[in-house]
């Protein structure tokens, strides 16, 4: 049998195992997340427990986290320098802490949890299959693809994201097959276990015109500026919080008190958790979207994650970007749904330095009619950010 065929069979087996395990983990996580959200919305008093949850999360990570507090950056570090194996405990730690954050109203996402669980699970296959350093890099990329693809129900975007996100400006061709195989298997596994990703039923945006492309460039600049603002808020906010309150446990508790106070002052849970209501309003009911939604969601997400609560940034970025798009529809001559769908992916593209993955994401979520608008916005947003990124461990290829 040719070496190439043996390699394909080997990675098909490994990627399928990783994808099945990651897909099952994502299905469990999404079920728990739905339960946490529904429970919080039925019992608003749970938000009062946010300071205690933050303090407990920080305490547990300090005692048994063993580097897991680096989160997605740990996965990137492992891709570049695969020395020590990632401890499996990273998976249950991030699962439980993220669900607890959402249960008590923290403004966080889900992709970070999906990536970290899948990465920790994937790395456990390195020893049984006797993978060398290059093999572990490929394994980690496959795991990340499986986590992203199964959490969002977008297997192609999941694979492209895993190949693109850790090194801005270059895609790893060596890991293409394992990444796609793992992501597709993970998404299929999650769906078999009951995960349902409802399609967005949007009206047709109409014929694409050159003048619309020019207006999309303007919108893309606004989305890029928002991505820069969010990235700065995350990095500088974390540094400032650490400087003001050096103790991680106390910092999370104080941050929780501040969040509870702000939620009480606003008198709404609109900015708690994933804030899917914000996304739904922006895409389907722009008349119900509020012009300040993106700013408040950005503030609450930065506060939540900067003080030590666990979760991801991507779904909050979807809410921020889509609501910013709905707001821009008040001044730009483009359909609100076009601006909202483009903003949903473009702000994420600029913040994560993944314009290709986010373009594919738009095509998978909204179809080609909206995808061509989103492609312009994603590319412009990425260019405008100057490669400032959410992930500190991400490397920039300048060639």
C-alpha positions in Angstrom: 0.0 0.0 0.0 1.4 3.4 -0.9 2.6 5.6 2.0 0.1 8.3 1.1 -2.8 5.8 1.3 -1.5 4.5 4.7 -1.3 8.1 6.0 -4.9 8.8 4.9 -6.2 5.7 6.6 -4.2 6.4 9.8 -5.5 9.9 10.1 -9.0 8.9 9.1 -9.1 6.6 12.1 -7.5 9.1 14.5 -9.6 12.0 13.3 -12.8 9.9 13.5 -12.1 8.9 17.1 -11.3 12.5 18.0 -14.3 13.8 16.2 -16.7 11.3 17.8 -15.3 12.0 21.3 -15.4 15.8 20.8 -18.8 15.7 19.3 -20.2 13.8 22.2 -18.6 16.3 24.6 -20.1 19.2 22.7 -23.5 17.6 22.8 -23.3 17.2 26.6 -22.0 20.8 26.9 -24.7 22.3 24.7 -27.4 20.4 26.6 -26.1 21.7 30.0 -25.8 25.2 28.5 -29.4 25.2 27.4 -30.4 23.9 30.9 -28.4 26.7 32.6 -29.8 29.4 30.4 -33.4 28.2 30.9 -32.9 27.8 34.6 -31.4 31.3 35.0 -34.2 32.9 33.0 -36.8 31.2 35.3 -34.9 32.1 38.5 -33.3 35.5 38.1 -32.1 35.4 41.7 -29.4 33.0 40.6 -27.5 36.1 39.3 -26.9 37.0 42.9 -24.6 34.0 43.1 -22.3 35.3 40.4 -19.6 36.6 42.8 -19.5 33.3 44.7 -19.2 31.4 41.4 -16.4 33.6 40.2 -14.4 33.2 43.5 -14.9 29.4 43.4 -13.8 29.2 39.8 -10.6 31.2 40.5 -9.9 29.1 43.6 -10.3 25.7 41.8 -8.2 26.8 38.8 -5.5 28.0 41.2 -5.4 24.7 43.0 -5.8 22.1 40.3 -5.8 24.0 37.0 -2.1 23.4 36.3 -1.8 25.8 33.3 -5.4 25.2 32.1 -6.2 28.8 33.0 -4.4 29.8 29.8 -7.4 28.4 27.9 -7.3 28.6 24.2 -3.8 30.1 24.3 -2.6 26.8 25.8 -3.8 25.0 22.7 -1.9 27.4 20.5 1.2 27.0 22.6 0.9 23.2 22.3 0.6 23.4 18.5 3.9 25.4 18.3 5.8 23.6 21.0 4.2 20.2 21.7 6.1 19.1 24.7 4.0 18.2 27.7 0.6 16.6 27.1 -2.5 18.6 28.0 -4.1 17.2 31.1 -7.5 15.7 30.5 -8.8 17.6 33.6 -8.9 20.7 31.4 -12.1 19.4 29.8 -14.3 18.9 32.9 -12.9 22.1 34.4 -13.8 24.3 31.6 -17.2 22.5 31.1 -18.3 22.9 34.7 -17.0 26.5 35.1 -18.6 27.7 31.9 -22.0 26.2 32.7 -21.7 27.8 36.2 -20.9 31.2 34.6 -24.0 31.0 32.4 -26.2 29.7 35.1 -25.5 32.8 37.2 -25.6 35.3 34.3 -22.1 35.9 33.3 -21.7 37.3 29.8 -19.7 34.7 28.0 -19.7 32.4 25.0 -19.3 28.7 24.2 -16.6 28.3 21.6 -13.7 28.6 24.0 -15.2 25.8 26.0 -15.7 23.6 22.9 -12.2 24.2 21.7 -10.6 23.5 25.1 -12.6 20.4 25.8 -11.9 19.0 22.3 -8.2 19.9 22.5 -7.8 18.2 25.9 -9.6 15.1 24.6 -7.6 15.0 21.3 -4.3 15.2 23.1 -5.1 12.0 25.0 -4.8 10.1 21.6 -1.2 11.1 21.1 0.3 8.3 23.3 -1.8 5.4 22.1 -1.0 6.2 18.5 2.6 7.0 19.3 2.5 10.4 17.6 5.7 12.5 17.3 5.8 16.2 17.7 4.5 16.8 14.2 1.7 14.3 14.7 0.7 16.0 17.9 0.4 19.4 16.2 -1.9 17.8 13.6 -3.8 16.1 16.3 -4.4 19.4 18.2 -5.6 21.1 15.0 -8.0 18.3 14.4 -9.3 18.6 17.9 -9.8 22.3 17.6 -11.7 21.8 14.3 -13.9 19.2 15.9 -14.7 21.5 18.8 -15.6 24.5 16.7 -17.5 22.6 14.1 -19.7 20.7 16.6 -20.4 23.6 18.8 -21.7 25.8 16.0 -22.9 23.2 13.6 -20.5 24.5 10.9 -18.0 21.7 10.1 -16.4 23.4 7.1 -15.8 26.6 9.0 -14.6 24.6 12.0 -11.9 23.0 9.9 -10.8 26.3 8.2 -10.8 28.0 11.6 -8.5 25.4 13.1 -6.1 25.7 10.2 -6.1 29.5 10.2 -6.4 30.8 13.7 -3.1 29.9 15.4 -0.9 31.5 12.8 -2.4 34.6 11.2 -1.3 34.8 7.5 -0.6 31.1 6.9 -2.6 27.9 6.7 -1.2 24.5 7.6 -1.7 22.3 4.6 -0.4 19.2 6.3 -3.4 19.1 8.7 -6.1 19.8 6.1 -7.4 16.2 5.9 -7.5 15.5 9.7 -9.1 18.8 10.4 -11.9 18.3 7.9 -12.4 14.7 8.9 -12.5 15.4 12.6 -14.9 18.4 12.2 -17.3 16.6 10.0 -17.4 13.5 12.3 -17.8 15.8 15.4 -20.7 17.7 13.9 -22.4 14.5 12.8 -21.9 12.9 16.2 -23.4 15.9 18.0 -26.4 15.9 15.7 -26.9 12.2 16.2 -27.0 12.9 20.0 -29.7 15.4 19.6 -28.0 18.7 19.0 -30.1 20.9 16.7 -28.8 24.0 15.0 -31.8 25.9 13.7 -31.3 27.6 10.3 -31.7 31.3 9.9 -34.7 31.9 7.6 -33.8 35.3 6.2 -35.5 37.2 3.3 -33.5 37.4 0.0 -31.2 40.4 0.1 -31.9 41.0 -3.6 -29.4 41.5 -6.5 -25.8 42.4 -5.6 -24.7 45.8 -7.0 -21.3 47.4 -7.1 -22.5 50.3 -5.0 -23.5 47.9 -2.3 -19.9 46.5 -2.3 -18.6 50.0 -1.6 -21.0 50.5 1.3 -20.0 47.1 2.6 -16.4 48.4 2.7 -17.6 51.2 4.9 -19.4 48.8 7.1 -16.3 46.6 7.2 -14.3 49.5 8.5 -16.8 50.0 11.3 -16.7 46.2 12.1 -12.9 46.3 12.2 -12.9 49.3 14.6 -15.3 47.4 16.9 -13.0 44.3 16.8 -10.1 46.5 17.8 -12.1 48.0 20.6 -13.1 44.6 21.9 -9.6 43.2 21.7 -8.2 46.2 23.5 -10.9 45.9 26.2 -10.0 42.3 26.7 -6.3 42.7 27.0 -6.2 46.0 28.8 -9.1 45.1 31.0 -7.5 41.9 32.2 -4.2 43.7 32.9 -6.0 46.5 34.8 -8.1 44.1 36.8 -5.0 42.2 37.8 -3.2 45.3 38.8 -6.1 46.7 40.9 -6.9 43.3 42.6 -3.9 41.0 42.4 -5.6 38.1 44.2 -7.4 36.0 41.5 -10.1 34.8 43.9 -10.9 38.2 45.3 -10.7 39.7 41.8 -13.4 37.4 40.5 -15.6 38.0 43.5 -15.3 41.8 43.2 -15.9 41.6 39.4 -19.0 39.5 40.1 -20.4 42.1 42.5 -19.8 44.8 39.9 -21.6 42.7 37.2 -24.6 42.0 39.5 -24.8 45.7 40.4 -24.9 46.7 36.7 -27.5 44.0 35.8 -29.7 45.3 38.7 -29.3 48.9 37.5 -30.4 48.0 34.0 -33.2 45.8 35.2 -32.7 43.2 32.4 -31.0 39.9 31.6 -30.6 40.8 28.0 -26.8 41.0 28.3 -26.4 37.8 30.4 -25.1 34.6 28.9 -25.0 34.1 25.2 -27.5 36.9 24.5 -29.0 35.0 21.6 -32.0 37.4 21.9 -29.7 40.2 20.7 -28.7 38.2 17.7 -32.2 37.2 16.9 -33.5 40.8 17.1 -30.7 42.0 14.9 -31.2 39.4 12.2 -34.9 38.9 12.2 -36.5 41.9 14.0 -34.1 44.9 13.5 -36.9 47.2 14.7 -36.5 45.6 18.2 -32.7 45.9 18.2 -31.4 48.7 20.3 -28.7 51.0 19.1 -26.6 50.6 22.2 -26.9 46.7 22.4 -23.4 46.2 20.9 -21.7 48.6 23.3 -23.4 47.1 26.4 -22.7 43.5 25.3 -19.1 44.4 24.7 -18.8 46.0 28.2 -20.4 43.0 30.0 -18.4 40.4 28.1 -15.1 42.2 28.8 -16.0 42.6 32.4 -17.0 38.9 32.8 -14.0 37.4 31.1 -11.3 39.9 32.3 -12.0 39.2 36.0 -11.7 35.4 35.7 -15.0 33.9 34.7 -14.8 31.1 32.1 -16.4 30.8 28.6 -15.7 31.9 25.1 -15.7 35.2 23.2 -17.2 34.2 19.9 -20.9 34.1 20.6 -20.7 37.4 22.4 -18.9 38.7 19.4 -21.7 37.5 17.2 -24.1 39.5 19.3 -21.9 42.5 19.3 -21.3 42.4 15.5 -24.9 41.7 14.5 -26.3 44.4 16.7 -23.7 46.9 15.4 -24.8 45.9 11.9 -28.5 46.6 12.8 -27.5 50.0 14.2 -25.5 50.8 11.0 -28.6 50.0 9.0 -30.0 53.3 10.3 -27.4 55.3 8.3 -26.2 53.0 5.5 -28.3 52.2 2.4 -28.1 48.4 2.8 -30.7 45.9 4.0 -30.6 45.5 7.8 -30.3 41.7 7.5 -27.2 42.1 5.2 -25.5 44.4 7.7 -26.5 42.2 10.7 -25.3 38.9 9.2 -22.1 40.6 7.9 -21.4 42.2 11.3 -22.0 38.8 13.1 -19.0 37.3 11.3 -16.9 40.3 10.5 -16.3 41.5 14.0 -15.2 38.0 14.9 -12.9 37.9 11.8 -11.1 41.1 12.8 -10.8 40.0 16.5 -9.5 36.5 15.7 -7.5 37.2 12.5 -9.5 34.5 10.7 -11.1 36.2 7.6 -11.3 33.0 5.6 -12.9 30.9 8.3 -15.5 33.7 9.0 -16.3 34.0 5.4 -17.0 30.2 5.2 -19.0 30.6 8.4 -21.2 33.1 6.8 -21.8 30.9 3.8 -22.7 27.9 6.1 -25.0 29.9 8.4 -26.7 32.2 5.9 -26.1 30.9 2.4 -24.3 32.4 -0.6 -26.6 35.4 -1.1 -25.5 36.8 2.3 -22.0 35.2 2.2 -20.8 37.4 -0.6 -21.6 40.5 1.4 -20.0 39.0 4.5 -16.8 38.1 2.6 -16.2 41.8 1.9 -16.9 42.8 5.4 -14.6 40.0 6.9 -11.7 40.9 4.7 -12.0 44.7 5.3 -12.4 44.1 9.1 -9.3 41.9 9.2 -7.2 44.4 7.3 -8.4 47.3 9.6 -7.4 45.5 12.8 -3.8 45.5 11.9 -3.6 41.8 13.1 -4.3 42.8 16.7 -5.9 39.6 18.0 -7.7 38.1 20.9 -5.3 35.2 21.3 -2.0 36.4 22.8 -0.3 33.1 21.8 -1.3 33.6 18.1 1.7 34.2 15.8 1.7 36.5 12.9 3.3 35.4 9.6 4.7 38.5 8.0 5.8 36.9 4.7 
